[in-house]
Amino acid sequence: MSDEQPLRWSEEQLKRRKQRNIALALVLIGLVVLFFVVTIAKLGGNVAKRPSYGSLGVIEQVAVSEHSADASRHFG
């Protein structure tokens, strides 16, 4: 074992570290907002018009029937 003292952060280093953390947090928040806005823009007004189903089984049945309709359009 050595008798070295642990390194201590200076006040300036702590200040810069805090500023970097704040900047990183702002960038991450900005990305979340950007992804949210892009998602809403891509979905558009269709979100309010889509039917709501009571069970997951009905949703799966609709997804399967839509998939088969798409496949018949492309390959049929």
ZIDA-V31132 format. One record per residue. N is the residue number from 0. RES is the residue in one small letter. SS is DSSP state (hx for helix, st for strand, lp for the rest). PSI is psi in degrees with one decimal (NA if undefined). D_FIRST is the distance of its C-alpha to the first C-alpha in whole Angstrom. Layout:
N:RES:SS:PSI:D_FIRST ; N:RES:SS:PSI:D_FIRST
//
This chain:
0:m:lp:145.3:0 ; 1:s:lp:160.6:4 ; 2:d:lp:23.5:7 ; 3:e:lp:143.3:9 ; 4:q:lp:143.2:12 ; 5:p:lp:147.7:13 ; 6:l:lp:140.7:16 ; 7:r:lp:142.0:19 ; 8:w:lp:137.5:23 ; 9:s:lp:165.4:25 ; 10:e:hx:-39.5:29 ; 11:e:hx:-41.9:30 ; 12:q:hx:-40.5:28 ; 13:l:hx:-39.5:28 ; 14:k:hx:-45.0:32 ; 15:r:hx:-38.4:32 ; 16:r:hx:-42.2:30 ; 17:k:hx:-40.5:33 ; 18:q:hx:-41.0:35 ; 19:r:hx:-41.7:34 ; 20:n:hx:-40.7:34 ; 21:i:hx:-43.4:37 ; 22:a:hx:-43.0:39 ; 23:l:hx:-41.5:37 ; 24:a:hx:-41.8:39 ; 25:l:hx:-39.1:42 ; 26:v:hx:-44.2:42 ; 27:l:hx:-41.8:42 ; 28:i:hx:-40.8:44 ; 29:g:hx:-41.2:47 ; 30:l:hx:-40.6:46 ; 31:v:hx:-45.2:47 ; 32:v:hx:-43.0:50 ; 33:l:hx:-47.2:51 ; 34:f:hx:-39.7:51 ; 35:f:hx:-46.8:53 ; 36:v:hx:-43.1:55 ; 37:v:hx:-40.5:56 ; 38:t:hx:-46.0:56 ; 39:i:hx:-40.4:59 ; 40:a:hx:-39.1:60 ; 41:k:hx:-37.4:60 ; 42:l:hx:-34.3:62 ; 43:g:lp:-148.6:64 ; 44:g:lp:-5.9:67 ; 45:n:hx:-17.0:67 ; 46:v:hx:-42.3:64 ; 47:a:hx:-23.9:67 ; 48:k:hx:-14.8:70 ; 49:r:lp:147.0:68 ; 50:p:lp:149.1:69 ; 51:s:lp:133.4:67 ; 52:y:lp:149.4:67 ; 53:g:lp:-23.4:66 ; 54:s:lp:158.6:64 ; 55:l:hx:-31.2:62 ; 56:g:hx:-38.9:64 ; 57:v:hx:-40.7:67 ; 58:i:hx:-41.7:64 ; 59:e:hx:-38.5:63 ; 60:q:hx:-41.1:67 ; 61:v:hx:-42.4:68 ; 62:a:hx:-41.1:65 ; 63:v:hx:-43.7:66 ; 64:s:hx:-37.0:70 ; 65:e:hx:-38.8:69 ; 66:h:hx:-43.0:67 ; 67:s:hx:-33.8:70 ; 68:a:hx:-41.4:72 ; 69:d:hx:-41.6:70 ; 70:a:hx:-40.4:70 ; 71:s:hx:-31.0:74 ; 72:r:hx:-40.2:74 ; 73:h:hx:-36.4:72 ; 74:f:hx:-8.5:73 ; 75:g:lp:NA:76
//
